[in-house]
Amino acid sequence: MQEEQFSGDESLRLIQSMINKAKNQFSENGHLYLIWGWVVLVCSITQFVLLYFYQYEKSYLVWFACWGAFIYQAIYIYRREKKKYVRTYTDEIIAYVWVAFVILMVLFGFHFGKVLGDDYYKFISPGFLALYGLPTFLSGAILRFRPLVIGGICCWVLSAISAFVNNDFQLLLLGLAVIIAWIIPGYILQNKYRKQSALS
């Protein structure tokens, strides 16, 4: 039997369809972006209220909610991977990007606390804002999904602005960042996923 030959255009269309399939597999409906976006948004606003209106010294405790999100994410990813028959190269790159992000978050938190002492809160929000931009921007670039690229850039801009803002109000910039970088792109991905699922 003669092997089927692909023309240049057919090869490009095949590659593009594979990229689109990888996008669908990764976005999954934007679920994790929405989970983390809403968790960080609620925590940042709650801590702002506790600090600004009540001067509550242990307002940082609200961030322990992130551990619940970590556990949920681990279970969610485990179940999702069990259902997947193919793991694409794009999936692997994206996974490494976010693993690197988590490691950097832990290291930044540790070093800020160890080195800065009482000045910890002056630098933690600007530092985390800069870190939020990294995986968001790279994910958007890899997937060619512009809302994530824009979200990453906005995180960096807000990180620069936060250097001139009172510590308490930096928390509001953090909330604004996740709205732009994770929540809005998450809903766009969710909507695209639903439309594509309806057609398939």
C-alpha positions in Angstrom: 0.0 0.0 0.0 1.4 3.4 -0.9 2.0 5.7 2.0 -0.1 8.8 2.1 1.9 11.9 1.3 1.2 15.2 3.1 1.6 18.6 1.3 3.1 21.6 3.1 -0.3 23.1 3.7 -1.8 19.8 5.0 1.1 19.4 7.4 0.6 22.9 8.7 -3.1 22.3 9.2 -2.3 19.1 11.0 0.2 20.8 13.3 -2.3 23.6 14.0 -5.1 21.1 14.9 -2.7 19.5 17.3 -1.9 22.8 18.9 -5.6 23.6 19.2 -6.2 20.2 20.8 -3.4 20.9 23.3 -5.1 24.2 24.1 -8.3 22.4 24.9 -6.6 19.8 27.0 -4.8 22.4 29.1 -7.5 25.0 29.5 -9.9 22.3 30.7 -12.5 25.1 31.0 -10.3 27.5 32.9 -11.3 25.9 36.2 -8.0 26.2 38.0 -7.5 29.8 37.0 -10.9 30.6 38.4 -10.3 28.6 41.6 -7.0 30.4 42.4 -8.2 33.7 41.1 -11.2 33.7 43.5 -9.2 32.3 46.4 -6.5 35.0 46.1 -9.1 37.7 45.5 -11.2 36.8 48.6 -8.1 36.4 50.8 -6.5 39.7 49.7 -9.8 41.7 50.2 -10.5 40.0 53.5 -7.0 40.8 54.8 -7.3 44.4 53.7 -10.6 44.8 55.6 -9.1 43.2 58.7 -6.0 45.4 58.6 -7.4 48.7 57.4 -10.7 48.7 59.4 -10.0 46.5 62.4 -6.2 46.6 62.7 -6.2 42.9 63.3 -2.6 41.7 63.9 -3.2 38.2 62.7 -4.9 39.1 59.5 -2.4 37.0 57.5 -4.2 33.9 58.8 -6.8 34.2 56.0 -4.1 33.0 53.6 -4.3 29.5 55.1 -7.3 29.1 52.8 -4.7 28.6 50.1 -3.8 25.2 51.6 -7.4 24.1 50.9 -7.0 25.2 47.3 -3.7 23.3 47.0 -5.3 20.1 48.2 -8.3 20.6 45.9 -5.9 21.3 42.9 -3.9 18.2 43.6 -7.0 16.0 43.6 -8.4 17.7 40.6 -5.2 17.3 38.5 -4.9 13.7 39.6 -8.4 12.9 38.4 -7.9 14.8 35.2 -4.7 13.0 34.4 -6.3 9.6 34.9 -8.9 10.5 32.2 -6.3 11.7 29.7 -5.1 9.3 27.1 -2.5 11.6 25.6 -0.2 14.1 27.4 1.1 16.6 24.9 4.4 18.4 25.0 2.5 21.7 25.6 1.0 20.2 28.7 4.4 19.3 30.0 5.9 22.7 29.4 2.9 24.4 31.1 3.2 22.1 34.1 6.9 22.8 34.5 6.2 26.6 34.3 3.7 26.4 37.2 5.9 24.0 39.2 8.7 26.6 38.9 6.3 29.3 40.0 5.2 27.4 43.2 8.9 26.8 44.1 9.7 30.5 43.6 6.7 31.5 45.7 7.9 29.3 48.6 11.5 30.6 48.3 10.4 34.2 48.1 8.2 33.9 51.1 11.0 32.2 53.1 13.7 34.7 52.1 11.4 37.7 52.6 10.5 36.5 56.1 14.1 35.6 57.0 15.9 38.7 55.6 13.4 41.5 55.9 11.9 40.8 59.3 9.5 43.7 60.2 9.7 45.1 56.6 8.3 41.8 55.3 4.9 43.3 54.4 6.5 46.2 52.4 7.9 43.8 49.9 5.7 40.6 49.9 2.9 42.0 47.7 5.1 43.7 45.1 7.3 40.5 45.0 4.3 38.2 44.6 2.7 40.4 42.0 5.9 40.2 39.9 5.9 36.4 40.4 2.2 36.1 39.4 3.1 37.7 36.1 5.8 35.1 35.1 3.7 31.9 34.7 0.7 33.8 33.5 2.7 35.5 30.7 4.6 32.3 29.7 1.4 30.2 29.7 -0.3 32.8 27.5 2.7 32.9 25.1 3.0 29.1 24.9 -0.7 28.7 24.3 -1.0 31.8 22.1 -3.8 33.0 24.4 -3.7 36.8 24.5 -5.7 37.4 27.7 -3.1 35.5 29.8 -0.2 37.5 28.1 -2.0 40.7 28.9 -2.7 39.5 32.5 1.0 38.7 33.0 2.0 42.2 31.8 -0.6 43.8 34.1 0.8 41.9 37.1 4.2 43.4 36.4 2.8 46.9 35.9 0.9 46.6 39.2 4.0 45.3 40.9 5.8 48.4 39.9 2.9 50.6 41.0 2.7 48.9 44.4 6.1 50.2 45.3 4.5 53.6 45.7 1.4 52.4 47.5 0.7 51.9 51.3 1.1 48.3 52.4 -2.6 47.8 53.2 -3.6 49.0 49.7 -1.1 46.7 48.0 -3.5 44.0 48.9 -6.2 45.6 46.7 -3.7 45.7 43.8 -3.1 42.0 44.4 -6.9 41.5 44.1 -7.0 43.6 40.9 -4.1 41.6 39.5 -5.8 38.2 39.9 -9.1 39.6 38.4 -7.2 40.6 35.2 -4.7 37.8 35.1 -6.7 34.7 36.2 -10.4 35.4 36.7 -11.2 37.1 33.4 -9.0 34.7 31.3 -10.5 31.8 33.3 -14.1 32.7 32.3 -13.0 33.3 28.7 -11.4 29.8 28.7 -14.5 28.3 30.3 -16.8 29.9 27.7 -14.6 28.6 24.8 -14.4 25.2 26.3 -18.2 25.0 26.7 -18.7 26.1 23.1 -16.2 23.6 21.7 -17.7 20.8 23.8 -21.1 21.6 22.4 -19.8 21.3 18.9 -17.8 18.1 19.4 
